[in-house]
Amino acid sequence: MTRKATAPTVVLFRRDLRVDDNAALAAAAHRGTAVMALYILDEETKDVRAMGAASRWWLHHSLATLGKRLGHAGANLYLARGRTGEVVAKAIAASGADCVFWNRRYDPSEAAVDASLKAGLREKGLTARSFDGALLHEPSLLKTGSGGFYKVYTPFRKAMADKTDIRDPIDPPGSIDGWRGEFAGLRLDDLDLLPTKPDWAQGLRESWTPGEEGGQARLHGFIENDLADYERQRDIPGVQATSRLSPHLAFGEITPFQIFACLRKSKSAGASKFRSEIGWREFSYHLLFHNPDLAGRNFRPEFDAMSWRDDPRALQAWQRGLTGYPIVDAGMRELWRTGWMHNRVRMIAASFLIKDLMIDWRHGEKWFWDTLVDADAANNPASWQWVAGSGADAAPYFRIFNPVLQGEKFDPQGEYVRRHIPEIGALPDRYIHRPWEAPASSLEGKNIKLGKSYPRPIVDHGAARDRALIVYQSIKGEKAS
């Protein structure tokens, strides 16, 4: 049956929770018919990775702000739970829509869902269109000279710069003719995204403003106040010098096109370095697109022979920030309290788990996936594999971060450590990253009891480094043979 030209358009929202620079929404509004905005919490489709707890908290608040923004533009945001294809079919039946638009996803499991959806809709004679918005480049189109995918960042970045035309952001619709019919959707609270028993999200509420407006405020504040010193201070966790845009990017509340447009207007020396950091995000998605099991399988198969240690007590000490190494513990406590961790400290904490404790990187990746508000299907596993040495363009196996020296270099006055580990805050600077060396005179009268109020190191770094080198060299030898 031929549908009337006035039939509505369904616009699917996923990790693109914004109105500005939303190609799918703009195209639907331009079509001139009613728009049914729909978010589907799909936790039933096989192989689609369920969000972690911190991401679910962020999603709740991001959906709330998106609903308000769409409402101001004239549209309702409908919410549903279930398999994407089944829910879309119900939305079409309820609305009489003849078009379904969405912005592309690049996690292979999610891309497969969308490919199946597109094929099924077109088979029924309906229009199905997908648009860009999450990445500056299309992973399926950017290829090496031999037709493969890039495995090293520098040539990837050069190719992306040479071959990718970075468009300007798309203006939001001036108004939207929102569809107002009946649909058996859900209320936001029905999605059960927030923690209740216990409610552990107080630190997240104090630290973040989820949503499109929050992302824009953070972007412009970063460019105005921090970009100039970004390259010089980005590795110092005790100061506010990074953008903290990662969760807004992860949920599509802001796009890389919007970021690049703002950077083009800036004459700051830090703009080039910040662009390169966005480039790493692009590279991670390039890797994920061509390696669907990036979170579960070593990119370099020789690492399948790695002899990881099974040590639940050490893993738990790392998760709780009780390793006895202050810079590691400060990072893990920052993560638990705020859902975020400074990037330099992420590398230090990851190196400690993998190379000091010799615990499989996948345990760390899963913990970060559950506790980070910016948990990202590409960045998270790609970064863990980079530290482990098992990934593409990975850190050399012999790069093992010394947590004491890293702390003394990047947090010399202990500002970061004192913020997150107050029980040792009274230590002099010279001992703040090595409290076990503090003489009794530095502990007296300060209520610092090593082994009680704060743990002694759970492993000797020097011995752990030697152990890791032996294990890694054996893997290297297997590869050479």
C-alpha positions in Angstrom: 0.0 0.0 0.0 1.3 3.4 -0.9 1.5 5.7 2.0 0.6 9.4 1.9 3.4 11.9 1.7 2.2 13.4 5.0 3.1 10.3 7.0 5.3 10.9 10.0 9.0 10.2 10.3 10.4 8.2 13.2 13.8 9.5 14.4 15.8 7.1 16.6 18.0 8.5 19.3 20.8 6.4 20.7 24.2 7.8 21.7 23.3 11.1 19.9 21.3 12.7 22.6 21.3 16.2 21.2 19.2 18.6 19.0 22.1 20.7 17.5 24.2 19.1 14.7 21.8 16.2 14.6 21.6 15.2 10.9 18.8 12.7 11.3 16.6 15.1 13.2 17.3 18.0 10.9 16.5 15.9 7.8 13.2 14.7 9.4 12.2 18.2 10.3 13.1 19.4 6.8 10.8 16.8 5.4 7.9 18.8 6.7 5.9 16.0 8.3 5.3 15.1 11.9 8.3 13.7 13.8 8.2 10.9 16.3 11.4 11.1 18.4 12.1 7.7 20.0 14.7 6.3 22.3 14.9 2.5 22.7 16.8 0.9 25.6 17.8 -2.3 23.8 19.2 -4.7 26.3 17.9 -7.8 24.6 19.5 -7.9 21.2 22.3 -10.5 21.3 25.9 -9.2 21.3 25.0 -5.6 22.1 27.0 -4.8 25.2 24.8 -3.6 28.1 25.8 -0.2 29.6 27.6 -0.1 33.0 26.1 1.4 36.1 27.7 4.9 35.8 26.7 5.1 32.1 23.1 4.3 33.1 23.1 7.1 35.6 24.3 9.5 32.9 21.8 8.2 30.4 18.9 8.9 32.7 19.8 12.6 33.1 20.8 13.0 29.5 17.4 11.7 28.4 15.7 14.0 30.8 17.5 17.1 29.3 16.9 15.8 25.7 13.2 15.5 26.4 13.0 19.1 27.6 15.0 20.4 24.6 12.8 18.5 22.2 9.7 19.7 24.0 10.8 23.3 23.6 11.2 22.7 19.9 7.7 21.1 19.7 8.3 17.3 19.9 7.8 14.7 22.5 10.5 12.1 23.3 9.1 8.6 23.4 10.9 6.0 25.5 10.7 2.2 25.1 12.6 -0.9 26.1 13.1 -4.0 23.9 14.7 -5.3 20.7 15.2 -2.4 18.3 13.4 -4.0 15.3 10.4 -5.0 17.3 10.0 -1.6 19.0 10.4 0.3 15.7 7.7 -1.9 14.1 5.4 -0.9 17.0 6.2 2.8 16.5 5.5 2.6 12.8 2.2 0.8 13.5 1.2 3.4 16.0 2.2 6.5 14.0 1.7 5.4 10.4 5.3 6.5 9.7 6.8 5.8 6.3 10.3 6.9 7.2 12.8 6.0 9.9 15.9 8.1 10.3 18.9 7.7 12.6 22.5 8.6 13.0 25.1 5.9 12.4 26.7 3.8 15.1 30.1 2.2 14.6 30.3 -0.5 17.3 30.0 -3.6 15.0 27.3 -5.2 17.1 25.2 -2.1 17.0 25.9 -1.4 13.3 24.7 -4.9 12.6 21.4 -4.1 14.3 21.0 -1.0 12.2 21.9 -2.8 9.0 19.3 -5.4 9.7 16.7 -2.7 10.5 17.4 -0.8 7.4 17.1 -3.9 5.2 13.9 -4.9 6.8 12.3 -1.5 6.5 13.2 -1.2 2.9 11.9 -4.6 2.1 8.5 -3.4 3.4 8.7 -0.4 1.1 9.6 2.1 3.8 12.3 4.7 3.7 15.3 4.1 6.0 18.2 6.5 6.1 21.3 6.9 8.3 23.5 9.9 8.8 26.9 10.8 10.1 27.5 12.7 13.3 29.6 10.6 15.7 32.9 10.4 13.9 34.8 12.7 11.6 35.6 9.8 9.3 33.7 6.7 8.1 35.7 3.6 9.1 34.4 1.6 6.1 35.8 4.2 3.7 39.2 5.2 5.2 41.6 2.5 4.0 45.3 1.9 3.6 47.0 1.8 0.2 46.6 -2.0 0.2 42.9 -1.7 1.0 43.2 -2.7 4.7 42.6 -0.8 7.9 45.2 1.3 9.8 47.0 -0.2 12.7 49.3 2.7 13.6 48.0 6.1 14.7 50.3 8.5 12.9 49.6 7.3 9.3 45.9 7.0 10.3 45.8 10.6 11.4 47.6 11.8 8.2 45.2 9.8 6.0 42.2 11.2 7.9 43.4 14.7 7.5 44.1 14.1 3.8 40.9 12.3 2.9 38.3 13.6 5.4 36.3 16.8 4.6 35.3 18.0 8.1 31.9 19.6 7.6 30.4 22.5 9.6 27.9 21.6 12.3 24.3 21.4 11.2 21.9 24.0 12.5 19.1 22.7 14.7 15.5 22.8 13.5 13.8 26.1 14.3 10.8 24.1 15.3 9.6 20.5 15.0 6.1 19.3 14.2 6.0 16.6 16.9 3.8 13.6 16.5 1.2 13.6 19.2 -0.4 10.2 18.9 -0.8 7.3 21.4 2.2 5.0 21.8 2.7 2.4 24.5 6.0 3.9 25.7 7.5 4.2 29.1 8.2 7.0 31.6 11.9 7.7 32.2 11.8 6.2 35.7 10.4 3.0 34.2 13.8 2.4 32.5 15.3 1.8 36.0 18.6 3.6 35.1 19.4 5.2 38.5 20.9 3.5 41.5 18.6 3.3 44.5 19.8 0.7 47.1 22.3 2.1 47.8 22.3 5.4 46.0 26.0 5.7 45.2 25.7 8.6 42.8 26.2 11.6 45.0 29.7 12.2 43.7 28.5 12.0 40.1 25.8 14.5 40.8 28.3 16.9 42.3 30.7 16.5 39.4 28.7 16.6 36.2 25.9 18.2 34.3 24.7 15.6 31.8 23.0 16.8 28.6 23.6 18.9 25.5 23.7 22.2 27.3 26.2 20.9 29.9 28.4 19.7 27.0 28.3 23.0 25.3 29.1 24.9 28.5 32.1 22.6 29.2 33.4 23.0 25.6 33.3 26.7 25.6 34.6 27.0 29.1 37.5 24.8 28.2 38.4 26.8 25.1 38.2 30.1 26.9 40.0 29.1 30.1 42.1 26.0 29.6 43.0 25.5 26.0 46.0 27.9 26.0 47.8 25.8 28.6 46.4 22.5 27.5 49.6 21.0 26.1 51.7 22.1 29.1 49.2 21.1 31.9 47.2 18.2 30.4 49.2 15.6 32.3 48.9 17.3 35.7 45.9 15.7 37.5 45.9 18.1 40.4 44.7 21.0 38.2 41.7 21.5 36.0 43.4 21.5 32.6 41.6 18.9 30.5 38.3 19.3 28.7 36.3 16.6 30.5 34.2 16.4 27.4 34.6 12.6 27.1 31.2 11.7 28.6 29.4 14.3 26.5 31.1 12.8 23.4 30.3 9.3 24.5 26.6 10.0 24.7 26.6 12.2 21.6 25.5 15.3 23.4 28.2 17.1 21.5 29.9 16.1 18.2 33.5 16.2 17.0 32.3 18.5 14.2 31.2 21.1 16.8 34.5 20.8 18.6 36.5 21.3 15.4 34.4 24.2 14.5 35.1 25.9 17.8 38.8 25.1 17.5 39.0 26.7 14.1 38.0 29.9 15.7 40.7 29.7 18.3 44.2 30.9 17.9 45.4 29.1 21.0 48.6 27.0 20.8 46.7 24.2 22.5 44.3 23.7 19.6 46.5 21.4 17.6 47.2 19.1 20.5 43.6 18.9 21.4 42.7 18.0 17.8 45.2 15.1 18.0 43.4 13.8 21.1 40.1 13.8 19.2 42.1 11.9 16.5 42.9 9.1 19.0 39.2 8.7 19.6 38.7 8.4 15.8 41.5 5.8 15.7 40.0 3.7 18.4 36.7 3.6 16.5 38.6 2.7 13.4 40.1 -0.3 15.3 36.8 -1.3 16.8 35.0 -1.2 13.5 37.5 -3.7 12.0 37.9 -5.7 15.2 34.5 -6.3 16.7 35.8 -8.2 19.8 38.2 -5.5 20.8 37.0 -5.6 24.4 37.4 -9.4 24.7 40.2 -10.5 22.5 43.9 -9.6 22.2 44.5 -7.5 19.1 47.9 -9.3 18.9 47.2 -13.0 19.2 50.6 -13.8 20.6 49.3 -12.3 23.8 46.8 -15.2 24.1 49.8 -17.1 25.6 50.3 -14.6 28.4 50.4 -16.1 31.9 48.1 -13.8 33.8 47.7 -14.1 37.6 44.4 -15.0 39.2 44.5 -12.8 42.3 41.0 -11.6 43.4 42.3 -9.9 46.6 44.8 -7.8 44.6 42.2 -7.0 42.0 39.8 -5.8 44.8 42.5 -3.7 46.4 43.1 -2.0 43.0 39.4 -1.5 42.5 39.0 0.1 46.0 42.1 2.3 45.8 43.9 0.3 48.5 47.1 -0.7 46.7 49.4 1.4 48.9 50.6 3.4 46.0 49.0 6.9 46.4 48.8 8.0 42.8 47.1 4.7 41.8 44.7 4.8 44.7 43.8 8.4 44.2 42.8 7.7 40.7 40.7 4.7 41.6 39.0 6.7 44.3 38.4 9.6 41.9 36.8 7.0 39.5 34.5 5.5 42.2 33.4 8.9 43.5 33.0 10.9 40.3 32.8 8.3 37.5 35.8 9.8 35.8 39.6 9.6 36.1 42.3 11.9 34.8 43.9 10.4 31.6 47.5 10.4 32.9 46.3 8.6 36.0 44.3 6.1 33.9 47.5 5.0 32.2 49.3 4.7 35.6 46.5 2.7 37.2 46.1 0.5 34.1 49.9 -0.2 34.0 49.8 -1.1 37.7 47.1 -3.6 37.3 48.5 -5.2 34.2 52.3 -5.1 34.8 52.7 -4.8 38.6 50.0 -7.2 39.5 50.1 -9.2 36.2 46.2 -9.3 36.1 44.5 -9.6 32.8 43.7 -6.2 31.2 40.2 -7.4 30.5 39.4 -7.3 34.3 40.4 -3.6 34.2 38.5 -2.9 31.1 35.3 -4.4 32.6 35.7 -2.3 35.8 36.2 0.9 33.8 33.2 0.0 31.7 31.0 -0.3 34.7 32.3 2.8 36.7 33.2 5.4 34.0 30.5 7.9 32.9 32.5 8.2 29.7 32.7 4.4 29.2 33.1 4.1 25.4 33.0 0.9 23.3 36.1 1.9 21.4 38.2 4.1 23.6 38.0 1.9 26.6 39.3 -1.4 25.2 41.7 0.3 22.8 43.3 2.2 25.6 43.6 -0.9 27.9 45.1 -2.9 25.1 47.5 0.0 24.3 48.8 -0.2 27.9 48.9 -4.0 27.9 51.0 -4.0 24.7 48.5 -6.3 23.1 46.8 -3.7 21.0 47.4 -1.7 17.8 50.2 0.9 18.0 50.7 -0.3 21.6 53.1 0.9 24.2 56.4 -1.1 24.2 56.3 -4.1 26.5 59.1 -2.7 28.6 57.2 0.6 29.3 56.2 -0.1 32.9 55.1 3.0 34.8 56.7 3.5 38.1 53.8 4.7 40.3 56.1 6.6 42.7 58.1 8.4 40.0 54.9 9.2 38.0 53.3 10.6 41.1 56.3 12.8 41.9 56.6 14.0 38.3 53.0 14.9 37.7 51.7 15.6 41.2 54.9 16.9 42.9 53.1 18.7 45.8 50.6 15.9 46.2 47.6 18.1 45.5 45.8 15.3 43.6 46.6 12.6 46.1 45.6 14.7 49.1 42.3 15.5 47.4 41.4 11.8 47.1 43.3 10.2 50.0 42.8 12.6 52.9 44.0 10.1 55.5 47.6 10.7 54.3 47.2 14.4 53.5 49.3 15.5 56.4 52.4 13.8 55.1 55.2 16.1 53.8 55.5 16.4 50.0 58.6 14.3 49.9 56.7 11.3 51.3 53.3 11.8 49.9 54.0 9.3 47.1 56.0 6.9 49.2 54.4 7.0 52.6 56.1 3.7 53.7 59.4 5.6 53.7 58.2 8.3 56.0 60.1 8.3 59.4 58.2 8.1 62.6 58.7 11.8 63.2 56.6 12.5 60.0 53.7 10.3 61.3 53.6 11.3 64.9 50.5 13.3 65.9 49.0 13.0 62.4 46.9 10.0 62.9 48.6 8.1 60.1 49.1 4.5 60.8 50.5 2.6 57.9 48.9 -0.8 57.5 45.8 0.5 59.3 44.6 3.9 58.2 46.3 3.5 54.9 47.8 0.2 53.5 51.4 -0.6 52.8 52.2 -1.4 49.2 50.6 -4.7 48.2 53.5 -5.4 45.9 57.1 -4.2 45.6 57.3 -2.3 42.3 60.9 -3.2 41.5 60.3 -6.9 41.9 57.0 -6.7 40.1 58.7 -4.9 37.2 61.3 -7.6 36.9 58.6 -10.3 36.9 56.6 -8.5 34.2 59.6 -8.1 32.0 60.4 -11.8 32.2 56.8 -12.7 31.3 56.6 -10.1 28.5 60.0 -11.2 27.0 58.7 -14.8 26.9 55.8 -13.6 24.8 58.1 -11.6 22.6 60.3 -14.7 22.2 57.3 -16.8 21.1 56.4 -14.2 18.5 60.0 -14.2 17.2 60.0 -17.9 16.8 
